[in-house]
C-alpha cells in the first residue's frame, strides 16, 4: 500500500455498503420458485444487465430459465426488489459515509450495477455523502476491466496513488492495484472502519 494519504475513498456498493441478506428468497417468494435456481440464473445473466442492458431482457431470461411467464407486473416487481436490496445500505455503512463526508473527504462509489440502481443510489438518503459516482451500466465497462479504473482516475483528476478503493472481490482489488490505486479487500465493517481510522481519514468511533 502506498504511503500517500488518500484524497478520495471509493467504495463498491454490493456486499460492501449494501448486504441484502435474503435477496434470493425474496425473488423466489415473488416467483413461487426455489431460491437456488433463481440465484443461479440471476448471476448467469447478470453481466449484460450490469453493463447497461434492460431489466426486461434480464428478468425475461431468468424467468424463461425456470419456466415462468415473463408478465409485465412480475418484471416490474422483481426489478424493484432487486434495486431496493442493492441500494439500501447498512446502518454502519451509512455512518461511515457520514463520517468521511463530515470530515471533508471526497467519497466515491464504483460499482457494477444496473441503470435502475445507479438512479436509486443517487436519490437515496445516503447519496448526499457521495461526491463521485461510477456505474458499469452507465459506462458500458465493468470491473475488473482495466479501462474502468483508468476512466475513474482521469475523471476525478487525482493521482492514482491518492485513491483508496474498497471492494469485496479480490479480482477487483487486484485490478485497482495494477492501476496504481491503494486498494483494500472488504472483510467486515469493523475492518474497514479500523483501516480508515489508521489512515487518519476518520476519528475513532
C-alpha positions as CSV (number, residue, x, y, z in Angstrom):
1,X,0.0,0.0,0.0
2,X,1.3,3.5,-0.9
3,X,2.4,5.9,1.8
4,X,0.4,8.7,0.1
5,X,-2.5,9.8,2.2
6,X,-5.7,9.0,0.2
7,X,-7.6,12.1,-1.1
8,X,-10.7,10.1,-2.1
9,X,-12.2,6.9,-0.7
10,X,-14.1,4.9,-3.3
11,X,-16.4,2.0,-2.3
12,X,-18.0,-0.8,-4.1
13,X,-21.8,-0.9,-3.4
14,X,-23.0,-4.5,-3.3
15,X,-21.6,-6.6,-0.4
16,X,-19.5,-3.6,0.8
17,X,-22.1,-0.9,1.6
18,X,-25.2,-3.0,0.9
19,X,-25.7,-6.5,2.1
20,X,-29.1,-7.9,1.3
21,X,-29.4,-11.0,3.4
22,X,-32.5,-12.6,1.9
23,X,-32.4,-11.3,-1.7
24,X,-32.9,-14.7,-3.5
25,X,-35.6,-15.8,-1.1
26,X,-37.5,-12.6,-1.8
27,X,-37.2,-13.3,-5.6
28,X,-38.3,-16.9,-5.0
29,X,-41.3,-15.9,-2.9
30,X,-42.5,-13.5,-5.6
31,X,-41.9,-16.0,-8.4
32,X,-43.1,-19.0,-6.4
33,X,-39.9,-21.0,-7.2
34,X,-36.9,-22.4,-5.5
35,X,-34.3,-19.7,-4.5
36,X,-31.3,-21.7,-5.6
37,X,-32.5,-22.0,-9.2
38,X,-33.3,-18.3,-9.2
39,X,-29.9,-17.3,-7.8
40,X,-28.0,-19.4,-10.4
41,X,-29.9,-17.8,-13.3
42,X,-29.6,-14.4,-11.8
43,X,-25.8,-14.5,-11.9
44,X,-25.7,-16.3,-15.3
45,X,-27.4,-13.4,-17.0
46,X,-26.2,-10.5,-14.8
47,X,-23.2,-9.2,-16.7
48,X,-25.1,-7.8,-19.6
49,X,-27.6,-6.1,-17.3
50,X,-24.8,-4.6,-15.2
51,X,-23.2,-3.2,-18.4
52,X,-26.4,-1.3,-19.4
53,X,-28.8,-4.0,-20.5
54,X,-32.5,-3.6,-19.8
55,X,-34.3,-5.0,-16.8
56,X,-36.9,-6.6,-19.1
57,X,-34.3,-8.6,-21.0
58,X,-32.6,-9.6,-17.8
59,X,-35.6,-10.8,-15.9
60,X,-37.2,-12.4,-19.0
61,X,-34.0,-14.5,-19.4
62,X,-34.1,-15.5,-15.7
63,X,-37.8,-16.4,-15.8
64,X,-37.6,-18.3,-19.0
65,X,-34.8,-20.4,-17.4
66,X,-37.2,-21.6,-14.8
67,X,-40.2,-21.9,-17.0
68,X,-42.2,-18.9,-15.6
69,X,-44.0,-16.5,-17.9
70,X,-42.5,-13.0,-18.0
71,X,-45.5,-10.9,-17.2
72,X,-45.1,-7.2,-17.0
73,X,-46.1,-6.8,-13.4
74,X,-43.8,-9.6,-12.3
75,X,-40.9,-8.0,-14.2
76,X,-41.5,-4.7,-12.6
77,X,-41.8,-6.2,-9.1
78,X,-38.6,-8.2,-9.5
79,X,-36.7,-5.1,-10.7
80,X,-38.0,-3.1,-7.7
81,X,-37.0,-5.8,-5.2
82,X,-33.5,-6.0,-6.8
83,X,-33.0,-2.3,-6.9
84,X,-34.0,-1.6,-3.4
85,X,-32.0,-4.5,-2.0
86,X,-28.7,-3.3,-3.5
87,X,-29.1,0.4,-2.7
88,X,-30.4,0.1,0.8
89,X,-27.1,0.3,2.6
90,X,-26.4,-1.0,6.2
91,X,-26.5,1.4,9.1
92,X,-22.8,1.0,9.7
93,X,-22.1,1.9,6.1
94,X,-24.3,5.0,6.4
95,X,-22.4,6.1,9.5
96,X,-19.1,5.5,7.7
97,X,-20.0,7.6,4.7
98,X,-21.4,10.3,7.0
99,X,-18.1,10.4,9.0
100,X,-16.0,10.6,5.8
101,X,-18.2,13.3,4.3
102,X,-18.3,15.2,7.6
103,X,-14.5,15.2,7.7
104,X,-14.4,16.9,4.3
105,X,-13.2,13.9,2.3
106,X,-14.3,13.0,-1.2
107,X,-16.3,9.8,-1.3
108,X,-16.9,7.8,-4.4
109,X,-18.9,4.7,-5.5
110,X,-17.6,2.4,-8.2
111,X,-20.0,-0.4,-8.7
112,X,-21.0,-3.0,-11.3
113,X,-24.7,-2.0,-11.1
114,X,-27.8,-1.6,-13.2
115,X,-29.2,1.6,-14.5
116,X,-32.0,1.4,-12.0
117,X,-29.6,1.0,-9.2
118,X,-27.5,4.0,-10.3
119,X,-30.6,6.2,-10.3
120,X,-31.8,4.9,-6.9
121,X,-28.4,5.3,-5.3
122,X,-28.1,8.9,-6.3
123,X,-31.6,9.6,-4.9
124,X,-31.1,7.7,-1.7
125,X,-30.7,9.3,1.8
126,X,-27.0,8.4,1.8
127,X,-26.4,9.8,-1.7
128,X,-25.7,13.2,-0.3
129,X,-22.4,11.9,1.2
130,X,-21.1,10.8,-2.2
131,X,-19.2,13.2,-4.4
132,X,-18.2,10.9,-7.3
133,X,-20.4,8.2,-8.9
134,X,-19.3,5.5,-11.3
135,X,-21.6,2.7,-12.5
136,X,-20.8,0.0,-15.0
137,X,-24.3,0.3,-16.6
138,X,-23.6,4.0,-17.4
139,X,-20.1,3.4,-18.7
140,X,-20.6,0.1,-20.6
141,X,-17.5,-1.2,-18.8
142,X,-17.4,-3.4,-15.7
143,X,-14.8,-4.2,-13.1
144,X,-12.3,-5.7,-13.3
145,X,-11.7,-4.3,-16.8
146,X,-8.6,-2.1,-16.6
147,X,-10.4,0.6,-18.6
148,X,-12.8,1.4,-15.8
149,X,-10.0,2.2,-13.4
150,X,-8.3,4.4,-16.0
151,X,-11.6,6.2,-16.6
152,X,-12.2,6.9,-13.0
153,X,-8.6,8.1,-12.4
154,X,-8.9,10.5,-15.3
155,X,-12.4,11.7,-14.3
156,X,-11.6,12.5,-10.7
157,X,-8.4,14.4,-11.8
158,X,-6.3,13.0,-8.9
159,X,-3.1,10.8,-8.9
160,X,-3.9,7.1,-8.9
161,X,-1.8,6.8,-5.7
162,X,-4.2,9.1,-3.8
163,X,-7.2,6.8,-4.4
164,X,-8.3,4.4,-1.7
165,X,-10.6,1.7,-3.1
166,X,-12.6,-0.9,-1.1
167,X,-14.2,-3.9,-2.8
168,X,-15.3,-7.4,-1.7
169,X,-13.8,-9.2,-4.7
170,X,-10.1,-9.9,-4.8
171,X,-10.0,-9.7,-8.6
172,X,-11.4,-6.1,-8.5
173,X,-8.9,-5.2,-5.8
174,X,-6.0,-6.7,-7.8
175,X,-7.1,-4.7,-10.9
176,X,-7.2,-1.5,-8.8
177,X,-3.7,-2.2,-7.5
178,X,-2.5,-2.7,-11.1
179,X,-4.0,0.7,-11.9
180,X,-1.8,2.3,-9.2
181,X,-4.6,2.7,-6.7
182,X,-4.5,1.8,-3.0
183,X,-6.9,-1.0,-2.7
184,X,-8.3,-3.0,0.2
185,X,-10.4,-6.2,0.3
186,X,-13.5,-5.6,2.3
187,X,-14.0,-8.2,5.0
188,X,-16.1,-6.5,7.6
189,X,-17.5,-3.1,8.7
190,X,-15.1,-3.1,11.6
191,X,-12.1,-3.8,9.5
192,X,-12.9,-1.0,7.1
193,X,-13.5,1.4,9.9
194,X,-10.2,0.5,11.5
195,X,-8.4,0.9,8.2
196,X,-9.7,4.4,7.6
197,X,-9.1,5.3,11.2
198,X,-5.5,4.2,10.9
199,X,-5.0,6.3,7.8
200,X,-6.4,9.3,9.7
201,X,-9.3,9.8,7.4
202,X,-11.9,9.5,10.2
203,X,-11.7,9.8,14.0
204,X,-12.1,6.6,16.0
205,X,-15.8,6.0,16.6
